[in-house]
Amino acid sequence: MSETSKPNDIHNRHVRHKVVTEGGVRFAEIELGGEERDLPLPTREPDLFDSQPGQGSDAARSGAGQSGVGDSPASLVQPEESLDLDWNESFRYISREQQFVQQARELAWHVEEAAPFVPFKSYWPTYDQMTRDQHRWYFYWREEVRSGRYPDTDLSYLFIYVYELIHGIGWSDPAQGYALMNAVWEAYRGRYPKLDTYLREWLYDFMLVHGLDMPVKEIPQRLPRSLSSVLKELEWLRRYSADPVDLGWDYLLDIIDYDVEKSRFYREGGRKALQQLSPKVIALADSYSARYEGGRLIERYRPRPRQVTRYLFRSAVYDHEMYGRTASVTVLMLSEHAPLRSYMTQLVRLTENKLRELKGYKGRLRGIEVPAGLEELVGRFLKKELHQEAEAERKKSAPAVKIDSRKLRRLQRESDEVRDMLLTDAAHTDAAVSAAAALTDPPEERQGVREAAGEAKPLERETPPAKRGGSEEAPLFQAVMDFDAEPRVRAPLAETSAHPAAAASPNSAEVPASSESSKSSKSSKSSDSRESLATSDSPKLPVPPALPPERPLHVPKQGEVMWNTASLDEEWQQLAERLAPVHLALLLALKHGPDREAMQRAADQAGSMPELLLDEINDAAMDTIGDLLVDGDAIVDEYRDKFETLMRI
C-alpha cells in the first residue's frame, strides 16, 4: 500500500495516527500500543453553541470541579427529565380493520332520516370510503333492514352491514346475529349471486367462533368451485348421511378415480343416462349395503377424523384480535379416503356396463368387483328406468288431442233438436194407431192394441191427454229402465176376448164357428195394426247398452292390507286399482311415520327394495292424481287424510 504523508499528520505522545489517501479517499490510520488505558480525556475549547451566553464558564468550572480533572474548562450536557410514557399504547399501530371496528361501535345505533339512494362501489368497503350522502343512505337503509324491510341497494353497503354483524354490532346474542346475517343473505342473494361465495363461509365461521349448533347451510346441487375444503367435506358428509343418499353428478365426479366424461360411451350418447342414473345407483347400493352387508356406505367406509386449520372470515374486513386468525376444525376427509373412492368408482363403472348392455353398445369395462346380488339388482333397476323413460318419450311425442268447444256445443244442440223431432213423431204415430183401433175394434181389443203400442215404445215421454186425441181415458205411460227388476209378465193379446164368459168357460172348444171366425178376423186386424206400427217410418228406438262384466269380488284375507276408496274421487280409485298389495303395505308403514322394518319386510316378500317400490308408487300417482304421493320417507301432508281407511284386517 502506498502511503502519502500529509503535513497535517498528528502525533500524540499517547496515540499516534495519520491520514492516508488512496484513490482519492482519505483514511485515518491509528496505531494502538496498549498503554492507552486510564488516560484522561483531552480538554477542548468551549463551543459557543454548547451553552447560552453567560453560562458557559460557570458550567465549565462546575463540571471541572466535580470531575476533579483540573482547572481546565469542560462542557457538560445536563440530562433531560425522563418522560412517563406507555410505549404499548402511545406508539400502538392501529390497522384499518381496528379503525373500522372502533367507528362501528361508535355508530352502532346511529339512525338517519329517509334519504335518497346513492351508489357505492368498493372492493373492501369501510366508513372512510363513503361520502356524506352515502353515509346518510347507509344508516337509513340499515335501520330499514333491522326492521325487516329490505330496500334495493348496492353490494358494498351489504358488505359493511355484514362486517358489523361479524364484529358483534347490532345484536346481543350470537343466535340473533346469525339470524340477521342469514336473513340479509336470503333477501339479496337473488340479485347478487356473489353473496353465496362469501356468506356461506362467513356463516360457518360465525357458528364456529360462537359455538352455535346450527345446521350447515345446504350447498346447491352443483358444487361451487370456490367452496373451501372444509365446507366441501361437510357437504359430502351430509349427502352421504341422507336417506336415501343424495349425491349429485358434480359431487360424484370429485370422489371417483375414473374419468367417466372421457369414456367413449359417455361421448356417444350415454351422457344423459349416466348423469341421471349413476346417483340413483349409489343410493340403491347404499340401501343394499345397509340391508345385506351390515351397514350403510358411510359406516363401512368411514375415515378417521382429522384436525385441520381454517382461516376465519377470509376476504372480510375482520379484526383478528376478536376471535383469532385461525380455528381448528375436526372433519372427515371423505374425498381423500381411498377405500370409499374405490367403491364409488366400481359402482359408476358397473352402471356404465349395464347401460351399455341395455342400449346394445359394444364393448364392456373390465375389472369390476361388486357383490353378485347387487349387480343383479342394479340391472333390474336400470332396465325399469329405461323402460319408463321410453314410455314417457312416447307419450310426449304423441299428438295432443284438442277439443273445439264451439263445435261440441253445436253438435249437442243439433242432437237435442233431432231427439225432440223423433219424440214428437213417435207421439203422433201412437195417437194415429189408437184412433184407428177405436174405429174398428171393440173396447176390449182397443185396450190390447194400446197396451201393445205401449210396450213397443218404452222410452215414450208422458204427454198430456189433449195431445192423445182429447180422450181423458187414454193411458199415461212412462218407461223406467230398471235393469235389476224382474220383467213383468203380460197376458198374450190372443187371450183377450170380447166374450168374457167364453174365456172363463172350461169348454172353450164348443164355441160356435161364427164366434171362432169373428175372433180370428179380429185377431188378424190386431196383428195387422201391430205390423203397421212396427214398419212405420218412425225411427227405431235405441237399445240400452249392455252392462260391463262385473269384476270378481275380492275376498280379503287375514293380515292383508285393504284400502276403502268408495268415498274418494275417481282418480284416487284409479290409483288404488294400480297399486299392488305390497305397495299398500309400504303406504301403511308410512301412514304413522316411517317404519323401516315394516317397509323392508314388505319389500323382501316382493323380492325388491323399498326405494324401488316407492318409485313405483310415485309413478302411479303421477299418472292418476298428477302429483307425487311419497316425499322421502313420508306421505305428502296434503294427502294424508286420503289414507284414513287404509288398514290391515
KEMI-682921 format. One line per field, with one value per residue (C-alpha): x, y, z; residue in one letter. Coordinates in steps of 0.02 Angstrom, whole numbers, plus 32768, in hexadecimal, padded with zeros to 4 digits. Example, Ala and Ser with C-alpha at 12.3 -4.5 7.8 and 13.67 -1.06 7.14 Angstrom:
BEGIN
x: (8267/82AC)
y: (7F1F/7FCB)
z: (8186/8165)
residu: (A/S)
//
This chain:
BEGIN
x: (8000/8047/803D/8042/8067/8016/8057/7FC1/7FF6/7FD2/804A/8010/807E/7FFA/7FA1/7FF0/7F83/7F99/7F2E/7F49/7F04/7EE4/7E85/7E43/7DFF/7E48/7E60/7E94/7F15/7F21/7FA7/7F7F/800B/7FA8/7FE0/7F44/7EDE/7EA9/7EDC/7E7D/7E13/7E62/7E16/7DCE/7DA0/7CEA/7C75/7C08/7B6E/7B88/7B3D/7AE0/7B41/7B7F/7B6B/7BF6/7C84/7C21/7BEC/7C9E/7CE2/7C5A/7C7B/7D36/7D24/7CB2/7D1D/7DBE/7E1A/7E62/7E3F/7E2F/7D82/7D0C/7C61/7BDF/7B2D/7AA9/7A36/797F/78F8/78B1/7801/777D/773C/76E1/7738/76B5/7628/7679/76D4/7654/7630/7575/7548/74BD/7453/7466/7439/739C/736A/7382/7318/7294/7281/726E/71E9/7193/70EA/70F9/705D/703E/6F9A/6F5C/6FE2/6FF5/705A/710D/7174/720C/728C/732C/7391/73AC/7329/733A/72ED/7381/7361/72AF/7279/71FF/716B/719F/71A9/70F8/70B4/7111/70D4/7021/702B/7078/6FE6/6F6D/6FC7/6FC5/6F09/6EF2/6EE4/6F64/6F6D/6FD5/7089/713C/71A9/7229/71A6/717A/722E/7240/71A3/71E5/728E/7231/71D6/727A/72C1/7228/71D6/7118/70F2/70FB/70F6/715E/70C3/7073/710E/710B/7052/7070/7101/709E/7005/7065/70B5/700D/6FC4/704C/7099/7024/7068/711D/7152/7200/71BB/71B1/726D/728F/71F8/71F8/72AC/7294/71F8/7259/72E7/7265/7220/72D0/730D/726C/7251/71A5/7151/7105/70F0/716C/7119/70EC/715D/7107/70FF/7192/7230/727A/7330/7355/7318/7399/73D5/7387/72D9/72EC/7312/7281/720E/7248/7228/7178/7150/7196/7132/708E/7012/7014/70C4/70B9/7154/7145/71AE/7226/7246/725E/72E4/7353/7356/7378/741B/73D0/73C3/7318/7301/738C/7337/7303/7256/7240/726F/7207/715B/7168/7184/70D1/70B3/7156/7138/7086/7097/7143/710E/7074/70E1/714B/70AD/7077/7122/7118/7070/70B3/714B/70E1/7072/70EC/719B/7188/7184/7172/7202/722D/723C/72A1/7318/7329/73D5/742A/7405/748B/74B5/74CA/74EF/7471/748C/73FA/7392/7404/73F2/7391/73C1/73DF/7441/749A/74B3/73FC/73F6/74A5/74E9/74C7/745E/7476/73EC/73D0/7395/7385/73E8/7371/73B2/7462/7430/7476/73FE/7365/73A6/73CB/731B/72C9/7332/72F8/7241/7250/72AB/7225/719D/71F4/7207/714E/711A/718B/7137/7085/70A5/70FD/71A6/723C/72CA/72CD/7338/73A2/73DC/7336/7323/727B/720A/71A5/7102/7124/7153/70AF/704C/709F/7078/6FBE/6FB8/7008/6F99/6EFE/6F3E/6F64/6EBA/6E62/6EC9/6E9D/6DE4/6DEB/6E3D/6DB8/6D2C/6D84/6D97/6CE0/6C74/6C0B/6B4E/6AF7/6A3B/69E6/6965/6900/68EB/68C0/6835/67F1/67EC/6794/6711/66F0/66E3/6661/65FB/65FC/65C8/6536/64FC/6502/64A1/641C/6409/63FA/6370/630C/6322/62E1/624B/6224/622B/61B7/613B/6138/611B/608D/6031/6042/6055/5FE3/601A/606F/60DA/6104/6149/61BA/61FB/6224/6281/62E3/630E/6345/63BB/6408/642C/6485/64DE/6442/6430/6393/6320/6283/61DC/61AF/623E/61FE/615F/6107/60D1/60EF/60E4/6186/6207/629E/6340/63F2/6478/64F4/6594/65AD/6621/6625/6567/650D/64B7/63FA/6399/630B/627C/6284/621A/61BE/6179/611B/6069/5FCC/5F6B/5FA8/5F37/5F86/6033/5FFC/5FA3/6002/5FAF/5FFD/6005/5F45/5F40/5EDB/5F36/5EF5/5F47/5FEC/5FEB/5FC4/604F/60CE/609D/60B0/6155/6195/6161/61BF/6257/624F/6248/62E2/633F/6313/6354/63F6/6412/63E5/645F/6484/653C/6570/657C/662B/665A/669F/675B/6793/67D7/6894/68C7/68D5/6981/699B/697B/6A1F/6A11/6A92/6AFF/6B35/6BCA/6BB5/6BB8/6B17/6AEE/6A38/6A2D/696F/6965/69F8/69FC/6A0E/6AC8/6AEB/6A87/6AEF/6B8C/6B4F/6B32/6BE6/6C34/6C64/6C53/6D0D/6CF6/6C66/6CD3/6D59/6CDA/6C98/6D4B/6D56/6CAA/6CDE/6D95/6E1D/6E27/6EC6/6EB5/6E03/6E37/6EC9/6E5D/6DDF/6E6B/6EBC/6E19/6E0C/6EC4/6EE9/6F26/6EC2/6F0D/6ED8/6E28/6E16/6E4A/6DC2/6D41/6D73/6D6E/6CBC/6C8B/6CD0/6C69/6BC7/6BC1/6C4A/6CBC/6D3C/6CF1/6D8D/6E15/6EAD/6E6F/6DC4/6D1F/6D04/6CA5/6C22/6BEC/6BF8/6B3C/6B1F/6B67/6AF8/6AA4/6B4A/6B5C/6B90/6B00)
y: (8000/80A6/8126/81E0/8242/82EA/8381/8373/82CB/82CD/8281/826C/822E/81AD/8188/8197/81A2/81E5/8204/8195/81BF/8132/8148/81EF/81AB/81E2/8161/817B/80FE/80E9/808A/8047/8004/7FD1/805D/80C6/8086/80FA/8194/8235/827C/8311/83B9/8422/84D4/84FC/8513/85AA/853C/84C8/8542/85E3/8685/86A3/85EE/8594/85C3/8598/84F1/84CA/84F8/8497/83FF/8409/8419/8383/8315/8340/8344/83EF/84A3/8490/84C0/8431/842C/83BD/8395/838C/82F2/8314/82DA/822D/8229/81B8/8164/80C0/8085/7FFC/807B/811C/80CE/8043/8023/8023/7FC0/7FEC/7F5D/7F9D/804C/8006/7FAC/8049/80B0/8025/8025/80E1/80DA/803B/808E/8125/8140/81B9/81F9/81BF/81E5/81C9/8136/815D/80DA/8096/801B/7FE6/7F46/7F4D/7FCD/802D/80CA/8135/8112/8156/8208/8265/823A/8183/8187/81CB/8144/80B8/80DF/80F7/8052/7FF5/8025/7FE7/7F3F/7F30/7F4C/7EBD/7F26/7F11/7FA5/7F92/7FC7/7FAB/7F16/7F80/7FBA/7F03/7ED7/7F64/7F27/7E74/7EB1/7F03/7E61/7E00/7E76/7E6F/7F12/7F13/7E76/7E3C/7D7F/7D19/7CBC/7D65/7D9B/7CFA/7D13/7DC8/7D95/7D06/7D75/7DFA/7D71/7D24/7DCF/7E05/7D64/7D64/7E09/7DEE/7D37/7D68/7D69/7CAB/7C9F/7D06/7CF7/7C39/7C39/7CC9/7C7C/7BDC/7C41/7C9E/7BFA/7BBC/7C4F/7C5C/7BA1/7BA1/7AFB/7B31/7AC6/7AEB/7B48/7AD0/7ADC/7AE2/7A4A/7A87/7A8E/7B3E/7B41/7BCC/7B69/7B47/7A95/7A8F/7ABA/7A40/79B2/79E4/79E6/7939/78F8/7941/78F6/784B/784C/7878/77EA/77C5/7800/78A6/78B1/791B/7901/798F/794A/789C/78D2/7912/786E/77EE/77BA/77A3/782F/77FC/7898/785A/77B2/778A/7753/77F8/785F/77FA/7804/77C5/786E/788D/77DC/77D8/7882/7859/77A2/7798/77F8/7788/76ED/7732/7745/7695/764F/76AA/7659/75AF/75C5/75F5/755C/74D3/750E/754C/7608/769C/76D8/7768/76E8/7667/76E4/7766/77BA/77F2/78A5/7924/79CC/7A55/7B0E/7B88/7C43/7CA6/7D21/7D1B/7DAF/7E16/7EB6/7E55/7E82/7DE0/7E1A/7DF2/7D37/7D11/7CF5/7C3B/7BB2/7AF6/7A8D/79D0/7989/78E2/78EB/7881/78BE/787F/77D6/7754/76C1/772F/7779/76C9/7689/7723/7709/7653/7686/7709/768D/760A/7687/76AB/75F1/75CD/7662/7626/757D/75C1/763D/75BB/7612/75A7/7592/757E/75C5/7545/7531/7559/7501/7514/7494/7429/7456/7510/74FA/74A0/7524/75B2/755C/754D/75FF/7649/75E2/7626/76D9/76CF/7684/7710/7792/7747/7744/77FA/782B/77CE/7828/78CD/78B4/787F/7908/7966/7955/79FD/7A10/7AA2/7AD8/7B3A/7AA4/7A39/7AB0/7AB6/79F8/79ED/7A6C/7A10/796B/79B5/79F5/794B/78F4/796A/794E/7890/7896/7905/788E/77F9/7850/7872/77BE/777C/77EF/77B3/76FC/771B/7777/76EB/7668/76D0/76CC/7612/75B2/759B/75EE/7550/753E/75F7/75E5/7556/75BA/764E/75DA/7592/763F/766E/75D9/7606/76B7/76A4/774E/77B3/7851/7872/78E6/7940/78ED/7977/7943/788F/78B6/7914/7877/787E/77BF/77AC/7755/77B8/7752/777D/76F7/76DF/7684/7616/758E/753A/7526/7488/7499/74A8/7418/7450/73E5/73BE/742F/7398/736D/7411/73EA/744D/73C6/73B6/7323/72BF/72E3/72A9/720C/7168/712B/71AE/7134/7135/71EA/7200/720E/72BD/72F1/729E/72F4/739D/7382/7354/73E9/745E/740F/7428/74DE/74F5/749F/750F/75A6/756D/754A/75F6/7642/75E1/760C/76C4/774E/7775/7757/76C0/76DB/76D1/762F/7641/761A/7578/7584/756A/74C4/74CC/74BC/7424/744A/744C/73F6/7442/73CB/73D6/744C/749E/755B/75A3/7654/7689/7710/7714/77C6/7807/7854/77F1/7812/77CD/7731/771D/772E/76A7/7632/7649/7629/7578/7532/7551/7609/7616/75C3/7648/76D4/768B/768A/7744/7773/7799/77BD/775B/76A8/766B/75B8/75A7/75F3/757C/74E4/7514/752F/7488/742C/747D/745D/7516/75AB/7634/76BD/7668/7649/76FE/7735/76C5/7712/77C2/7790/774F/77EC/785D/77FF/7809/789A/78FD/7914/78B9/7856/782F/78AE/785C/77EB/783B/784E/78FF/795F/7998/78E4/7895/789F/7833/779D/779D/76FE/76A6/761C/7569/74F0)
z: (8000/7FD1/805A/8040/80DE/80EE/814C/81C2/820A/82C2/833F/83F1/847A/84A7/8401/8356/82BB/820C/8174/80DC/802F/7FB4/7F13/7F49/7FED/8093/811F/81D3/8209/82C8/8320/83CE/8439/84D5/8547/8521/85B6/8642/85E1/8605/857A/8525/8547/84BE/84AD/84D7/8445/843A/8414/84A9/8527/852D/8541/85F2/8626/85C8/8642/86DE/8697/8664/870E/8765/86F9/8713/87CC/87D8/876B/87C0/871D/8739/871B/865F/8621/85EC/8593/85EC/85A8/862D/8612/85ED/8663/8635/85E9/8637/8595/8574/84D8/84B5/84B0/8477/83E4/83BA/8302/82D9/823E/81C5/820A/82BD/8288/8235/82D4/833E/82C8/82BE/837C/8380/82F6/8330/834C/82DC/8271/81E3/819F/80F5/8076/7FBB/7F7D/7F4B/7EED/7F48/7F04/7F5B/7F63/8021/8057/80FB/8146/8112/805B/805F/803E/80AD/803D/803A/80F9/8104/808F/80E7/8196/8156/80F5/818A/81F9/8175/816E/822B/8223/81A8/810A/807F/8006/7F6A/7F83/7F47/7F74/7FD2/804F/806E/8093/8113/816C/816F/81B1/8241/8269/8267/82EC/835B/8326/8328/838C/8441/842A/83AD/8371/834A/82EA/8286/825D/8224/81B5/8169/814E/80EC/8084/8057/802F/7FB4/7F71/7EDC/7E9C/7ED4/7EB9/7EF5/7FA6/7FA1/7F91/802E/80A1/80A4/80E2/815B/81A7/81C9/821A/8281/82C3/82E4/834D/83B1/83C9/8378/8351/82AC/8210/8188/80FA/806F/7FD8/7F2D/7EBF/7E59/7EC4/7EC5/7E94/7F10/7FA6/802D/804B/80F9/80B9/802A/80A2/8112/807C/8045/80F5/80F3/804A/8078/811A/80C3/80AC/801B/7FEF/7F93/7F26/7E8A/7DEF/7E19/7EC7/7E81/7E05/7E92/7EF4/7E6B/7E18/7D6B/7CEC/7CAE/7C44/7BD1/7BB7/7B06/7B3E/7B9D/7B04/7A89/7AD7/7B8A/7BDC/7C13/7C53/7CB7/7D06/7D3A/7D6D/7DBE/7E5C/7E68/7E5E/7EED/7F57/7F27/7F58/7FFF/8026/7FF0/805F/80F5/80DB/80AC/80DA/818B/8176/8103/8096/810B/8199/813A/80E9/8173/817A/8219/8252/8229/8276/81F5/8208/81C2/81A7/81EE/8189/80F2/8079/80FA/8156/81F7/8294/82C0/8374/8397/8370/8330/8283/8277/82C6/82D2/8282/828A/81E4/818B/80EA/8084/7FDD/8008/8052/7FD9/8003/7FEC/7F48/7F07/7F2E/7EE0/7E44/7E37/7E45/7DBB/7D49/7D6E/7D3E/7C99/7C74/7C92/7C28/7B9B/7BA3/7BA6/7B19/7AAC/7AB2/7A88/7B04/7BC1/7C4D/7CA8/7D5B/7DB1/7E58/7EB0/7F06/7E8D/7EE3/7ED0/7E19/7DF4/7E53/7DF4/7D4F/7D78/7DB6/7D1A/7CA8/7CFE/7CF8/7C3D/7C1B/7C78/7C1F/7B75/7BA4/7BDB/7B36/7AD6/7B31/7B19/7A5E/7A48/79F9/7A75/7A62/7A60/7A71/7A1C/7A9D/7A1B/79AA/7A41/7A76/79C4/79B7/7A5E/7A28/7984/79E1/7A56/79C3/796D/7A0D/7A28/7974/7989/7A2B/79DA/7944/79BA/7A1A/7979/7940/79E5/79DA/7928/7959/79EB/797D/78FC/7983/79CA/7922/78FF/79A0/7A35/7AD6/7B14/7A75/7A75/7B23/7AE9/7A55/7AC6/7B3B/7AA8/7A6B/7B1A/7B22/7A79/7AB4/7B5C/7B50/7B25/7B8B/7BEE/7B8D/7BC2/7B97/7B1B/7AA9/7AA5/7A4A/7AD5/7B32/7BEC/7BF4/7B8D/7BFD/7C37/7C29/7C57/7C48/7CD3/7CA5/7D3C/7D00/7DA9/7DBA/7D83/7CD9/7CE2/7C96/7C27/7BEC/7B31/7AC6/7A7D/7B2A/7B2E/7AF7/7AD8/7B34/7BE5/7C06/7B7A/7BBD/7C69/7C2D/7C35/7B94/7B26/7A93/7A86/7A53/79B2/790C/78F1/7992/7960/78B6/78FF/7980/78F9/788F/7922/794E/789D/78A4/7946/78FC/7863/78D3/7931/788E/784B/78EC/78E1/7828/7832/7804/78BA/78EC/794F/7A08/7A56/7AA9/7B5B/7B5F/7BAB/7C5A/7C6C/7CB5/7D71/7DBC/7E27/7EDC/7F3C/7FE2/8059/80B9/816C/8180/80D4/80BF/8079/803F/8033/7FAD/7F9A/7FDD/7F76/7ECA/7E2A/7E15/7EC3/7E9A/7DFC/7E66/7EDD/7E49/7E0F/7EB9/7EE7/7F99/7FB7/7F8B/8007/808B/8071/807B/811D/8162/8135/8175/8229/8208/81AE/81EE/8199/81D7/8194/80EE/80DE/8108/8082/8002/802E/8011/7F65/7F3C/7F29/7F8D/7FE5/7F78/7ED7/7F19/7F50/7EA2/7E59/7ECF/7E99/7DE1/7DF5/7E54/7DCB/7D49/7DAE/7E29/7DD0/7E67/7ED1/7F61/7FC7/7FF0/803D/80C8/80E0/8088/804B/80D1/8053/8032/80E0/80FC/8061/80BD/8157/8118/80F3/8173/818D/81AA)
residu: (M/S/E/T/S/K/P/N/D/I/H/N/R/H/V/R/H/K/V/V/T/E/G/G/V/R/F/A/E/I/E/L/G/G/E/E/R/D/L/P/L/P/T/R/E/P/D/L/F/D/S/Q/P/G/Q/G/S/D/A/A/R/S/G/A/G/Q/S/G/V/G/D/S/P/A/S/L/V/Q/P/E/E/S/L/D/L/D/W/N/E/S/F/R/Y/I/S/R/E/Q/Q/F/V/Q/Q/A/R/E/L/A/W/H/V/E/E/A/A/P/F/V/P/F/K/S/Y/W/P/T/Y/D/Q/M/T/R/D/Q/H/R/W/Y/F/Y/W/R/E/E/V/R/S/G/R/Y/P/D/T/D/L/S/Y/L/F/I/Y/V/Y/E/L/I/H/G/I/G/W/S/D/P/A/Q/G/Y/A/L/M/N/A/V/W/E/A/Y/R/G/R/Y/P/K/L/D/T/Y/L/R/E/W/L/Y/D/F/M/L/V/H/G/L/D/M/P/V/K/E/I/P/Q/R/L/P/R/S/L/S/S/V/L/K/E/L/E/W/L/R/R/Y/S/A/D/P/V/D/L/G/W/D/Y/L/L/D/I/I/D/Y/D/V/E/K/S/R/F/Y/R/E/G/G/R/K/A/L/Q/Q/L/S/P/K/V/I/A/L/A/D/S/Y/S/A/R/Y/E/G/G/R/L/I/E/R/Y/R/P/R/P/R/Q/V/T/R/Y/L/F/R/S/A/V/Y/D/H/E/M/Y/G/R/T/A/S/V/T/V/L/M/L/S/E/H/A/P/L/R/S/Y/M/T/Q/L/V/R/L/T/E/N/K/L/R/E/L/K/G/Y/K/G/R/L/R/G/I/E/V/P/A/G/L/E/E/L/V/G/R/F/L/K/K/E/L/H/Q/E/A/E/A/E/R/K/K/S/A/P/A/V/K/I/D/S/R/K/L/R/R/L/Q/R/E/S/D/E/V/R/D/M/L/L/T/D/A/A/H/T/D/A/A/V/S/A/A/A/A/L/T/D/P/P/E/E/R/Q/G/V/R/E/A/A/G/E/A/K/P/L/E/R/E/T/P/P/A/K/R/G/G/S/E/E/A/P/L/F/Q/A/V/M/D/F/D/A/E/P/R/V/R/A/P/L/A/E/T/S/A/H/P/A/A/A/A/S/P/N/S/A/E/V/P/A/S/S/E/S/S/K/S/S/K/S/S/K/S/S/D/S/R/E/S/L/A/T/S/D/S/P/K/L/P/V/P/P/A/L/P/P/E/R/P/L/H/V/P/K/Q/G/E/V/M/W/N/T/A/S/L/D/E/E/W/Q/Q/L/A/E/R/L/A/P/V/H/L/A/L/L/L/A/L/K/H/G/P/D/R/E/A/M/Q/R/A/A/D/Q/A/G/S/M/P/E/L/L/L/D/E/I/N/D/A/A/M/D/T/I/G/D/L/L/V/D/G/D/A/I/V/D/E/Y/R/D/K/F/E/T/L/M/R/I)
//
